[in-house]
Amino acid sequence: MEPGSGSRQAGPAAKPVVAAVLPAGGSGERLGGATPKQFCTVHGRPLVSYTVRAMERISWISDIIVVVSPENIETMKTITQKYGHKKVTVVKGGITRHRSIFNGLKVFAENEFSSCLLQKPEVVVIHDAVRPFVEEDILLEVVMAAKEYGAAGAIRPLVSTVIASSADGCLDHSLERARYRASEMPQAFLFGIIYQAYQQCTDHDLDYGTECLHLALKYCKIKAKLIEGTADLWKVTYKRDLYAAESIIKDNLSQQICVITDVKEDVVQVGFLLHESLKSQIKVEVISISLFENDSHLQNMFSGQCYNFIYIHDKQSAFQETQLLVDMLEKSNIPLLYPVVLISVHLNSSENVSCSIEMEELTRIKKFAREVKKKNIWVYGLVIHYKDHLPLQEVVNSAAALTMAVIKDRNPELIGQLLVA
């Protein structure tokens, strides 16, 4: 399952034209450090790219406007090009959040903000660039509510009680938590309503306001429909949130594995036993093929959302086969978005593990792994070493445990290393 992907629906029934505006102009002061949070990397990829991808994969969103501060325009354009984002227009932001969002909306209405006006949407989604785990279901829900009510937004229950202090720093009063909700993203609006609200906005609201739903109410008398959101709508604000985001992405990338074996009987058997050992922990698909034959089933796997592959063989050297798999993965564009784990498993029945793979071959594998790491493909080695007196299932169980550790940890420092089961 792709990170940020949930249950897919066909899109709005009446298919309104929908666009998204992602304000990404924050300085990241609360995060600490010199890099704004939207450009901080998670698994080597900027956070904003994850959020763009979450929007871009939804077929009924036609355009994505990313609004950044003037000094980060080229950075954002580079990210767009590097990660193959196709629907993105980068726009210069203002000095505040509301001014940046207004600039994003102007791309659809004012020539000075775009050399070529984009198609004016019926509904516009506004979503923070640092909320990368938004799902299609909640986006669809707020879009359809906005189409009906004029405006809609996701909400969540308050975690803590809100209190007000008096001038002397003492408790003045508290709010009844059950009556209030936290306003979250995404929010959606009929374009004409939110654009009119921003056009009428006072400088004070533009400079000090933060709530888009309030603008629709204040200037257009539109009461937004509030939609109960899910727990994954949280915003990356502090450094600890980056670690949490990395953990979530790792977990999402570890949901599925494709086991590829050659057609030899003992190798096929190991593939079956590995499937039996892994199936309670992860979705597993096993394919037995000759890699040098054009196999449509394997091509389909490479066109899906699997980010973990195991190739099992009993050859002294499977360098050519591993290279072929890397080439196929690269052509599939899967590694463009997330790091792909490829584990080359050598089935060995000799008495001496160290003699089964020559040192020259190990050095070659390490060098190759370092090179393909640049393509976002992480290659690891694993030897399944078994003897007649050891039950094969026991050894395969050990290999399965190592496999799951590699997939879940996704440690770049272990790339090119040879593990032994």
N, C-alpha and C positions, 0 to 999 in steps of 0.2 A: 504494500500500500504506500502510495506516495505521501510524504509528509505534508500535512495540511489538506489531505484529501479525505472526504467523508463519503457518505452515501450520495450517489449522483442522481439528480432529477433532470427532467427534460428541459427545465427552464421555465420562465414565466409563460403561462398558458397563452396569453394574448401577444407574447413576444414584443414588449416595448423595447425601444432602443435604450440600452443601459450603458453608462460610462462610469468610471471610478476615478476619484481624485484622492491621491495619497499625499498628505502633507508630510514632508520629510526634511524639514528645515531646522529641527531642534539642535541645540548645541551640546546636549548630553551632560550638562553640569552635574546632575544628580548621579550619573554613572561614574563620574571621575575619569581622568585621563584626557588625552588630547584629541582622540578620535570621537566624533559624534556617534551616538549609539546606533543610528541607522546604518552606519558604515563599518561597525565592528563586525569582525568575522566569526562565524560559527561553522566549524568544520571547513575552514578556509574560504567560506563564501559570505559576502556581506549580508547582514540581516535584511536589508531592504529588498534584496533579490529574492529571498524566500517569500516575502509578502507580495511582491509583484507576481511571482509564480503562482501563488494561491489565487490571485485574481485572474491571471492570464489563462489558466487551465479551464476556466469557465467559459464555455462557448458563447453564451449570450451576453457577455460583457465585451463591448466593441472596442472601447478605448480606455487606456489607463494613463492618467496624468500624474506624474510624480513631480511634486513641487519642492525644490531644494533651494538653499541659500545660494547667492550668486557665486561664491567661491567654490561651491561643490558641483556646479553644473557639469564641468568636464569629467569629474569623478563619476557622476551618475551616468553620463553618456558612455563612458568606458565600461561600466558595469553592465549596462544594457546590451552593448555589443558583445562583451565577453561571454555572457550567459544566454545569448540568443533570444532576448526578450523582443517580441514582435509587435506588441500593441502599444508600446510606451512612447509618450511624448514628455520630454523633460522641460519644465517651466521654472523660471526664476521666481523665487518666493519673496514675500515681504518681510517686514521687521517683526511681525507678530503672527501667531497661528491663523487668526481670522483673515489677516491681509494676504497670507499665503494661499489659503483656500480660495479667497476671492480671485486671486490671480489664476488659480487653476480653472475656475469656472469661466473666466474671461476667454479662454482658448476656444470656447464654443460660441462666443458671441461678439468678440471685438477683434478686428483685424490686426491691431497693433500688438496683440499678444501671440499671434501665430501667423506665419507666412501663408499658411493655407488653413482656413477655418475647418475644424473637424465637424462632423455631423452632430447637430445639436441633439442631445439625448432627451428622451421623455422623462427618464428617471436617472438621477446621479447618486452614486454611492460615495460617501465620504468615510474613509477608513485610515487609521494611523499606520504609517509605514513600519512601525515597530510592534505591530500585532500580527505576527506571521502565521498563526495557527487558525485563522478564520476558515470556516467550512462553507461549502456551497449551500447547505441547508439553511443556515441562518441568513446568508446573503439573499437567498430567494425569498425568505419570509419577510425581511424588511423591505425588499423591493416591491413585493406584491402589496404590502401594507401601505407603502408610500404611494403607490398608484391609486389606492382606494381612499386614503386619508389625507394625502398631500405630503406627509412627513412620517417617518417611523425611525425608531432607534432601539438598539439592544440595551437591556438593563440587567443588573445582577443584584442579589440581596447584599445589603451592607454587612461587612464582616465585623466591624467595630461600631460602637455607639458614637454618634456625633455629639460633641458638646461645644458650648460657647463660653468663652471666658469674659470676665468683666475687665474694666480698665486697670484694676489693681492686680490682675493675674489670677484671680480666684474664679471658681466655677460660678457661672451665671445661670445657665440652664442646659438641659440635655434634650435631644430629640427622641421621640419614640421610634426606635429602630424599625419596628414592623411596618410603619407607615411610609418609609422612605426606601429608595433604591439608588444604587450607584449607576450613573449613566456611562455606558460603554460604547464601543464601536463594534460593528459597522452601524452607520446611520444612512438613511436614504430619503430622497426628496424628489418631488416633481421638479424638474429643472427650473421651470418658470417661477416657482415659488421661492426656492432658495436663492436664485439669482436676484429676484426682486428684493428679497430681504437684505442681501448684501449691498445692493444699490442704495437702499434707504438707510443703511446702517450709519450711526453717528461715529465720529472718530473715537469717542470713548469706548464704544462697544468693539470697534475694530482693534483697539490697542489693548484693552483689558479683558475682553470677553473670551470665553473658551468653549461655550456650549452652542452648537449649531441649531439644535432643536429649539432653544430659547429664542434665537433670532427669528425663526419661522413663526413662533407664537407672538412675539413682540411686534413684528412689522407686517405680518400677513394674517394674523389671527388664526393660524393653523395649529390645532392641538394634535401633536404627534401621537401616533399609536405606539405604545411601548411593548416591546417583544422580549420575553424572558430569554436571556442568552445562556450559553453554555460556559463551563468553567475555563475553557481554553481561549477565551477572548482577552485574556490578560495582556498587559502592556509591558514590554521590556523597559524598565526604568533604572534599575540599579544593577551593579555588577553581578550580584547573585542571580539576577534574572537571566543573564547571558548563560550562566552555567545550567540553569533550569532548562533554557531553550535547547542547549546542546544535548542534554539528557533526553528530552522529548524527541528530538530529531533522531538520535541514535536508536531509541526505542522504535520509532516509526520505520526506520530503515531495516530493522531486524525482524520483520514480520513474515518474510518469505525467503525461500532459498531454492535454487535450481541445482540439482545434482546431475552432472553429465558423466556418463561412463562410456568406455569403448565397449565393443560387443563381445569381448571374451567372457566366458562363463564365470570365472572366479571374480572378475571385476564387477560384472553385473550383480553377482551375489552380494558383494560388499556394498554396492549402491542400494540394494534392497534392505540390507540390515541397517545401513545408515538412515534410511528413510524411517524404518521402524523405531529407531532410537530417537530420532529428532521430531517425529510427527506430533508428539504431545506438547512440544515447546514452540514449534514454528510451522508454518505452512510449507510443505515440501513437495516439489515435483521432480521426478526422476526420468531422465531421457537416456536411452542407450543407442548410441549412433557412432558412425565413423565420421569424425570431424571434417574430413576432406570431401565428404559428400554434401551436396546442397540439401539441407533438411529444413523443411518449412516449419516443423514444430519448434525447432531451436530458434529459427528466425522470429517466430511469434513470441517466444520467451524474451528475446532481446528487444522486442517492440513494446513489451509490457512495462510493469512497474516493479520488477525484481531488481534488487541491488546487491544480491549475494549469489555467487556461483562457485560450485565445486566441480573440479574435473578430476575423475579417478582413473588411474592407469597403472600398468605394471611394467612400464618401460624404464630402462636405465636413464633415458633422457626423453622428456616430452616437451622439449623446448619449442619445437615447431608447432605443436598443437596449442601450447600456451600462447604463443605469438599469434596464432590464428584466432583464438578466442579474444585476445586483446583487440585485434583489428576489427573483429565483428562488433565488439562492445563499443569501440570508438565510433564506428559508422552508425550505430544505433542512436547516438547522442544521449544515451542514458547518463554517462559520466559528466555531461555538461552541467547537470543540476546537482548531483550528489556523488560523493565518493563511492565507487563500486568495489566490493571485496571479491577477489578471485583467489581461491585456494586450490593449488595444484597438489593432489594427493597421490603419492607413490605407494602402491601396494607391494610390500617387500616380504619375501619369505626366506631370505638368506639368513645365515646364522649371525652375521655381523652387520649391524646397521651402518656403521661408518664406512664399510667397504661397498655398500650397495649404491652409494652415490659418490662419485669422485669429487675431490676437493675442487678441481677445476670447474666442474659442473656447478657446485655451490657458489663459487665466485661469479660465475656467469649469470646464475639466477639472481644474485644480489644486485649485480650491475643492471640487469634487465629491469628488475623491480624498481630501482631508483629512477630509471628512465621513464617508465610508464606511469610512475607516480605523478609526473607532470601532466599526464592526461586524465588525472583523477581516477585512475584504476590502481587499486592497492593489491599487490600480489604477495601471497604468503605460500610457504611450502609446508607440507605435512606428510610424514611417513607413517603408514600403518604397518607396523612390524609384528608379524605373527609367526608362531611356530606350531607344530602339530600338537604339542601338549597343552597349548592354550586355546580355550574356546574362542572362536573367531568373534562371536557376538560380544564377548567381554572386551576384546581389543577395539572393536568398532564403537562400543559405548564410550571408551576413553577418547577415541577420535571425535565422537560427537560432542563430548564435553569441551574439548579443545576448540572445535569448530564454533560452538556457540559463544565461547569466550572471545574468540577473534571477532566474530560478527557483532556482538554486543558492545565490546570495548572499542573496536575500530581504532586501534592504536597505531598511528603512523610510524612510531619508533620501531615497531616490529616488522615493518615491511621488508620482504626479502629474507626473513629468518626462516629456518627450517625447524619445525616442531615434530616431536616423535611421540606416537601413541603406543 
